[in-house]
């Protein structure tokens, strides 16, 4: 039986996007359903429309480029934004087709994690980044290094997250982030 790659792309159980210079050149039905937008709305658009803020889009792109350049692939869990403005946790992974120019062209997958993890508290972009790293099990020093900020600054954001989620310990905060509560 001949394998139909277009059908496989379209029917994949996760969202798939082909990109050039951080612009979506094709996406499958799963991406449209996940983000609540038509293919016509997404094709030709910057990935920026899928981020809670332009600042997060820029920071994420700057952080991913050297990793894509070194390894050729990148993956993380982050908060993304649907067309209706709702934010949700999403697992994003991708591969650069040219490691020397990591944003030139790529293949990206998106998996909606909202059934496992909801976003309830209103968080700033930096709080979302710190929360995502806490869920990866990173220490404040590791988070600071990953985000290019001091570990003391990470501690300030962690304290804010603890207040917003009414958490009494770091473990309680992680539990509440996972539970969305």
C-alpha positions in Angstrom: 0.0 0.0 0.0 1.3 3.4 -0.9 1.7 5.9 2.0 0.0 9.2 1.3 2.2 11.7 3.2 -0.3 14.6 2.8 -3.0 12.4 4.3 -0.7 11.4 7.2 0.2 15.1 7.8 -3.5 16.1 7.8 -4.7 13.2 10.0 -1.8 13.2 12.5 -3.1 12.9 16.1 -1.1 16.0 17.0 -0.9 19.5 15.5 1.8 19.9 12.8 3.1 23.1 11.2 5.6 23.6 8.5 7.4 27.0 8.9 9.7 29.4 7.2 11.3 32.3 9.1 8.8 31.8 12.0 5.8 32.0 9.6 3.4 29.2 9.2 3.4 27.9 5.6 1.1 24.9 6.2 -0.7 23.3 9.2 -2.9 20.4 9.8 -6.5 20.2 11.1 -5.3 19.5 14.6 -3.6 22.9 14.8 -6.7 24.6 13.5 -8.9 22.8 16.1 -6.4 23.4 18.9 -6.0 27.1 18.3 -9.6 27.7 17.2 -8.6 29.2 13.9 -9.1 28.3 10.2 -6.2 27.2 8.1 -6.8 30.4 6.0 -6.3 32.5 9.1 -3.1 30.7 10.2 -1.2 30.2 6.9 1.1 33.1 6.1 0.9 34.4 9.7 3.8 34.7 12.2 3.8 32.2 15.1 3.4 35.4 17.2 -0.4 35.1 16.9 -0.2 31.9 18.9 1.6 33.5 21.9 0.1 35.3 24.8 2.4 38.3 24.1 4.8 39.7 21.4 7.5 39.8 24.1 7.1 36.1 24.9 7.3 35.3 21.2 10.5 37.3 20.8 12.1 35.8 24.0 11.2 32.3 23.0 12.6 32.7 19.5 15.9 34.1 20.9 16.1 31.2 23.4 15.3 28.5 20.8 17.7 29.6 18.1 21.0 28.5 19.7 19.5 25.2 20.8 18.2 24.6 17.3 21.6 25.6 15.9 23.4 23.2 18.3 21.0 20.2 18.3 18.7 20.7 15.4 15.6 20.2 17.5 13.9 21.9 20.4 11.0 20.9 22.8 9.3 22.4 25.8 6.0 23.0 27.6 4.7 26.5 27.4 1.5 28.6 27.6 0.0 29.4 24.2 -3.0 31.4 23.1 -6.1 30.3 21.2 -7.8 32.6 18.7 -10.5 33.5 21.3 -7.7 34.7 23.7 -7.9 31.7 26.0 -4.5 30.6 27.2 -3.5 26.9 27.6 -0.5 24.7 28.3 1.0 23.2 25.1 3.9 20.8 24.4 5.8 22.2 21.5 8.6 20.4 19.7 10.3 21.1 16.4 13.2 20.5 14.1 15.2 23.0 12.1 15.8 21.8 8.5 18.9 23.9 8.4 20.8 24.1 11.7 23.0 26.9 10.5 19.8 29.1 10.0 17.5 27.6 12.6 14.4 29.7 11.9 14.8 29.4 8.1 12.5 26.4 7.9 11.2 23.9 10.3 8.7 21.2 11.3 6.8 21.8 14.5 4.4 19.7 16.6 1.9 21.1 19.1 0.1 19.0 21.7 -2.7 20.5 23.8 -2.0 19.8 27.5 -5.1 21.6 28.8 -6.8 18.4 29.8 -3.9 17.6 32.1 -3.0 21.2 33.1 -5.2 24.3 33.1 -4.2 27.9 33.3 -6.3 29.6 36.0 -4.3 32.4 37.6 -3.5 35.5 35.5 0.2 35.3 34.9 2.7 37.7 33.4 4.9 36.4 30.5 7.9 35.9 32.8 5.7 34.2 35.4 4.6 31.7 32.7 8.2 31.1 31.7 9.2 30.4 35.4 6.2 28.2 35.9 7.0 26.1 32.9 10.6 25.6 34.1 9.3 24.7 37.7 7.2 22.1 36.1 10.3 20.7 34.4 11.8 20.3 37.9 14.5 22.9 37.5 16.0 24.7 40.4 16.0 28.5 40.7 19.6 28.6 39.6 18.8 26.4 36.6 15.8 28.5 35.7 17.8 31.7 36.0 20.5 30.3 33.6 17.8 29.1 31.1 16.1 32.4 31.1 19.1 34.6 31.3 18.1 36.2 34.7 19.5 35.9 38.2 18.4 33.1 40.5 17.3 35.9 42.9 15.0 37.3 40.3 13.6 33.7 39.7 12.9 33.6 43.5 10.9 36.8 43.3 8.8 35.3 40.4 8.4 32.1 42.3 7.2 34.0 45.4 4.6 35.8 43.2 3.5 32.5 41.7 3.1 31.1 45.2 0.9 34.1 46.2 -1.2 33.8 43.1 -1.8 30.1 43.5 -2.0 30.3 47.3 0.7 27.7 47.7 2.6 27.3 51.0 5.6 25.4 49.6 7.4 24.9 46.3 6.0 21.4 46.1 2.5 22.7 46.7 3.0 25.3 44.0 4.1 22.6 41.5 1.1 20.5 42.4 -1.3 23.5 41.9 0.4 24.4 38.6 -0.1 20.8 37.4 -3.7 20.8 38.7 -4.4 24.3 37.3 -5.5 25.5 40.6 
